[in-house]
Amino acid sequence: MAQIQAGFNNSYIIGISFISALGGYLFGFDFAVISGALPFLRTAFGLDAWWEGFLTGSLALGCIAGCLIAGNLADRYGRKPGLMLAAAVFAFSSFGMAVAGNLFFFVAMRFAAGIGVGMASMLSPMYIAEVSPASIRGRNVAINQLTIVIGILITNLVNYALANNGPEAWRWMFGLGVIPSGLFLLGVLWLPESPRWLLKAGHDDKARQVLQKIGSADFVNSTINDIEKSLGGDTQKQSYSAVFNKAVRPAVMVGITLAVFQQLCGINVVFNYTSTIFESVGANLNRQLLETVAIGIVNLFFTLLAMWQVDKLGRRPLMLIGSIGLSVTYILLAYFLQNKAAAGLISLLVLLAISMYATSLAPVTWVLISEIFPNKIRGVASSVAIVSLWGAYFILVFTFPVLAQKLGTYGPFYLYSVICFLGFLFVLKKVKETKGQTLEQLEQSFSAH
C-alpha cells in the first residue's frame, strides 16, 4: 500500500533527522582532523610512509568494529541506544588522542574513535530512513552527509586557525572533538526510537505514538500495515547468515559493491592527504591547509546541491554522472601532477573532483544503503555493507603513502580513474532507481522472487 504523501509534521521530522545526523558531524570531524594534523604528527611521532598510512587508516579498523557492534546492538536494543554509545565513545577517544604521549597510545585512541564513527555512520542514516516518509527520505538521509561535510569544513577551518600555535597544535585539533560529541549525546536523549524497530520488537503502541508525531492518521495506518506485511510476523533477531539468503542476496550485493566503490573511487585520498598532494607541487604548509578549507567549502556547496536533486533527479542519474565525471577528472589530475603543474591548476582539478563526489557517491551511497535492505535484516545487512565500506577505506588510505612513494603522487590517480569507470558500468547495469518508493516497496523491488 502506498503512503499518503500529505499531512506530515515536517518540522518534527527534520528536527529528529538533524539530531540523528550529528553522528555524521563526528564522522566529518575525525575524517578531516587528520589532514591538518598529519604535518605535525609526522614530526611528533617520526612517521614513515607505512606508519603514516596505518595511523590514518586505524580509524577505519575501528569503524569496522563499530559497525559490527552497532548492527547487533541496533537489532537487539534499538537504534537510539547505539547512537548514545557512539557519542560517548567518541568523546572519550577525542580526549585520549589529545593527551597521547606516544604513537601506540595515539593509534589505539584513533581506533577507539573509529568505533564511535563506525557506529554513527551506520545508525544515523538508518534511523533517518526509518522515520522519514518516502517522498522526502532521500533528502533527509542526505542530511547525514550534510553534517559530515559541515564537520569537515569546520574542522578544516579550526585546523587552519590552530596551525600557528606551535608543534603541539595537533593536541587541540583532536581534543576539541569532545564538544560536538557531548552535544550529540544530549540531542540523542530527546530522540524517539525508530517506529520500524519498535514494531519489529513488538512495541506496537509505542510505534504508533511515534508515527502519530510524524504524520496523519492515514500515514500512520498505511505505514504500520506495510511494515507488518514486510515483517511477515517474524520479529526475531536476525543473524549475519540471514544477510546471504537467496531472497535478499541481490540487495546485499548491490549494497556491498556501492559501499566499496564509494571508498575505492579514491576521493578520500584527496581529503586525508591534501598536504601530501600539494606538497608534491611545491606548496608550503600554509597553502596546504588553506586548500583543505577550499575543499570543505566546495564539498558543502555541492552536498546542498545533491540534497536538492536526490528526490527530484533521482539516485541513479547522480551516481552515473559522478562516477564517469570522477574517472575523467582523475586522468587530468594525474597528468598535471606528473608534469608538476602550478598549484592553482591542481587546486582547480581537486575541487572539480570534490564537486563530482559531493553530488553523487558521497550522499547517494548512504541513501541507497539505508533504503534497499528489507526491514527484517536492515540492521545486520547495513552493518555488512558499511563494514565493507570501512574495509575499503582502510585499504585506500593505508596504501596511498606507499604507492605515492613508489609511483609518485600522481600514480594512484590513474588507478582510481579505472575504478570509477568500472563503478559507472556497475551502476548502469545493476542499480535501480529508488526515489519516491516506500521502504517496503523497495524491499519487493530489490529482493529475488
N, C-alpha and C positions, 0 to 999 in steps of 0.2 A: 504494500500500500504506500503510495507516495505521501510525503509530508505536505501539510497545508503550509504554503510559503508566506504566511502573513501572521500578524499578531505576536511578533517576537519582542521580548524585552531587550532591545539591542544594547542599552547602556549596561545592563547587568552582564550580558554575555561578553561584551568587550572588556568589562572590568575584571571578571574572573579569568578571561583569556590572558590579559596583560599580567596579572599577578602570577599565573602559572608560567608565563613566558619569561619571567625574571630569571628562571633557570637558564634560559638562553643567554642572559646577560653574563652569568657566571662562566658559561661556555666561552663567550666572546672575550671576557677578561683574561682567562688563563690561556686562551689561544693567542691573544695579541701581546700579552706582557712579555713573553719570551723573546719576541722580536726586538724590543727595546732593551731588554736586559742582557742579551747574548754578548754584546761587545764588552760588558762589564764582567760577565760570568767567565768568559774566556780567560781574562786576566786573573780573576779571583781564584779560579779552580784549575788553571793551566790546561784548558781543554784542547785535545787534538780532534781531528775530524771524526773519529769513531765516537769519542765521548760526547762531542757536540751533538751528533745525531742521536745518541742514546738518551742524553739528558732531555733533548727536545721531545723525543718520541716516548719517553717514560710516561708522559701524560696519557698517551693512547693506551698503553698497557693497563693503566689504572681504569681508563674508560671501559675497557673490555670487562674487567672485573665488576665495575659499577653496573654495566648493562645486565650481566648475569644475575647480580644481586637484585636489581630493580625488576627484572622480568618475573622472578619468583615472588618478590615482595608485592608487586602490583597485582598479581592474580590471587594471592592468598589474603592480603590485608587491605588492598585498595591502592588507588593512585596517590591519595593525599599523604599517607604516612611515608611513602617513598620520597616524595618531594621535600618533606620536612627533614628526613635523614640526609638527603643530598645537600641541603643548605647547611646543616650542622657540620658535616664532613668538610665542606668547602671552607667554612670559617676556620676550623681547626688547622687545615693544611696551609691556608694562606699565612697564618701566623707562624707555622712551622718553617715554611720556606724563608720567611723574612729573618728568622733568627738562626738559620742553618750555619753551623760552624765548619762544615766540611762537605765535600762533594757527595758522599754517600748518603748523608742525612738529607741533603737537599733533594737528591733524586727520589728518596723514599717519600718525602713530603709532596713532591710533584706527582708521584704515583698515587698518593692519597687524594690529591686534588683531582686527579683523573677519575677516581671512584665517584666523587661528587658530580663531576661534569658528565660522566657516562650515565649516571642515574637520571640526571636532569635532561640530558639530550634525548633519552628515550621517553621519559614520563611526561615532560611538558607538552610536546606535540600530540602525544596520545591523549592526554587529558583534554586538550583544547578540541581535538577532533570529536571526542565523545560528548562534549557539551554544546557543540555548535550545530545549528540547522544546516542542511545540505547546501542551501543557496549561498551561504557565506562561509562555509567551512574552509575553503581554500585560503581566503583572505585571513581568517582568524588563525589558522595554523601558521601562516606566513608571519604572523605577529611574533612568533618564536624566533624566526630568522631576523626580523627587525630588531629584536632586543639583542641578538647575537652581534649584529653589526654596530648597534649603538655601543655595546660593550667594547667592541674592537676600537671604535673611534675614540671614545672617552679614554680608554686605556692608552692608546697611542698619543693622545694629547697630554695625558699625565706623564707618560714616559718622556716625552719631549721636554716638558717643563722641569722634570727632575734630573735630566741628563747632566746638568752642570753642577750638581750637588756633590761631586766627588766620587771616588771609587766605590763607596757603599750605597750609592743611589739605588742600586737594584733591590736592596732590602725594603725600601719604601715602596718601590714598584709592586712587589709581591704582597707586602703587608696590608696595603690598602684594600685588598680583596675581602678583608673582614667586614667592611662596611656594606657592600651590596649583598653579601651572603646573610648578614643579620637582618637586613630589610626584607629579603626574600623569605626568611623563616617566619617573620612576623606576618607577612602577607598570606602565606600558606595556611596559617591558623584560621583565617577567615573563609577559606575556600570550602565549598560543599564537596562531598565525594562525587565521583563520576556516576551519573544515573545508570549507565550501562553496566558498570561494575556492581552497583547496588542490586540491580535486577538479577545479575548472574549469581550474586551471593544470597539471593532470596529475600532481600530487604525491599519488598515491593512498595510499601507505604513511603519509605524514605526516598525511593527513586521518584515516585510520583510528586512528592513535595519539591524536589529539586527541579523537575521538569516544569512544574507549575510556575516556578520563578523565571524560567527561560521563555515559555511561550504559552499560547492559548490552549483551551481545553481540547480543541481538535488536534493540535500539535502533540499534546501530551498523550492522548489516546492512540493516535496513529503511530507515534514513536514506540510506545510500550508494546503495541501489537507487533510491530516489525522486529523489535529486539527479542521478544519471547519466541517468535517464529524462527528467528535465526539461531537461537539457543537450542531450540527443539527439545526443551525440557532438561537439557544437560547443563547443570550448574556446577559440575565437579571441576576441581583444579586440573588443568591440562599439563602434561609432561612435555619435555622437549621432543620426544619421539613423535608426538601428535603433529608437530610442525611439518613433518615429512610424509604425512599420509597422502595418498594419491589425490584425494579430493582438493586439498589445499596447496599441493606442490607447485602448481603454476604461479600462484600469487607469491609464494615464498621465494621462488627462484627469481622472479622479477624484482622483488624487494631486495634480495641479497645483491643481485647484479647492479641495480641502481645505486645501492649504498657503496659498493666497492668502486664503481665508476666515479661517484662524486668525489672520492679521495684521489684515486689514481689518475684523474684528469690533470693533476699537478698544480692546481692553483694554490694549494696551501703551502707549497714551497715559496710562493711569492709572499704570502702572509708571514710565514715564520722566518724566512731567510732574506727579508728585504735588504738588510745591511750587507749580506754577502753578495747579493746580486749587484747592488750599486757600488760596492767597494771594488768589484771587478772592472768597473769602467772609470775608476778614479775618484768617486765621490767621497767627501770627508764624512766624519761621524754626524755632524750637524745635518748635512744633506740627506744622509741615510735615514735619520729619524724623522726629518721633515717629509720624506717620501712615504713613511708609514702613515702620517697624518693625512696626506693626499689620498692614499689608498682607502683609508677609513671613510673619508668624505664621499668619494665616488661609490664605495660599497653601499653606504647608507642611501644615497640618492637612487641608485638602480634597484635596491631592495624595495623601496617605496613604489617604484615603477612596476616591479613584479607583483606586489600586493594588489595594485590596481588592476592588473591584467589577468591574474591567475584564475579568477572566476569568470572572466569575460573571454579572453582569447583561449584559455584552457591550459592544462598541464602539458600536453603532448607537443603542441607547437613551440612553446617556450623551451622545452628540453631539446628539440631538434635544432632550433636557431642557435641556442647557446653552445651545444656540442660542436657543431660544424664551425661556428664562429671562433671558438677557442682553438680548434685544430689549425685554422689558417693563421690566427694571431701568433700562436706559438712558433710557427715556422719563421715568421718575420722577426719575432723576438730573438730566437736562437741565432738567426743570420746576423742581426745587428750587434748582438753581444759578442759573437765570434769575431766580428770586424771592429770591435772597440768603438762603436758609435758614441756620439755625445750622450751624456746622461739625460738630457732633455728628451731625446728621441726614445731612449729606453723607457723613460718615465711614461711617455705617451702610450707606448705599446703595453706596458704593465697595467696602466689604468684602463686601457681598452679590454684587456683580458679580464680584469676585475669586473668591469661592467657586464661583460658577457656572462660571467659566472653568477653574478648577483641577481640577474634577471632570469636565471634558468636553474642550473644544477643546485645552487645553494638553497633557495627556498623550496623549489618544486620537489626535490628528492624527499625532503622531510614531510611535505604534504602527502605525497604518494605513499610513503611508508606508513603514515598514520591512517591511511584510508583503505588500503587494499586487502588487509587481513580480516578474516572472519571474527565475529565477536567472541566465539568460544576460545580462540587461541591468540587474540590480539596481543596480550602481554608477552607470551613466550615467543611468538613469531616476530614481534617488533624487536625483542632483545637479540634474537638471532641475526636479524638484518643489521642492527646497529653495532653488534659485536663485529660483524664483517666490515662495517664502515670504519670502525676504530682500528681494526687489524690492518686494513689498507692504509689508513693514515700513518700508523707506525712504520710500515714498510716505506712509505713515501718520504717521511721526514728523516728516518734513520739513514736511508740510502743516499739522499741528496748530497750531503757534505762529502761523502766518499766518492760518488760519481763525479761531482764537480771538481774534486781534487785530481781525478784520473783523466776526465774528458774535457775539463774546462767548464766554467759556469754555464756556458751555452748548451753543452752536450745533452743533458737530460731533457731539455725542452723539445728536441726532435722526437724523443720517445713519447713524451706526453701528447704531442700532436697526433701520433699514430693511435694512441689510446682513445683520444677524443673522437677520432674518425670512427673507430670501432664502436664506441658508445653511441654515436649517431645512428649507425646501422642497427644496433640493438633496439633503440627506442623506436626507430622506424618500423621494425618487424614485430616487436613483442609488447610494446606498452600501449594500452588502451586509454582513451580519454575518460576522465572520472568526474569532471565538473558537473555540478547540479544533481548528482545522484546521492541518495541516502547511503549510509554505510552498509545497510542491509541489501540494497540493490546491487552495490558493488561486490558484495560477497557472492552473489549469483554470477556476476559477470566474470570475476577472476577465478572462480572455482571450476574444476573439471567436472564434467557430467557423464 
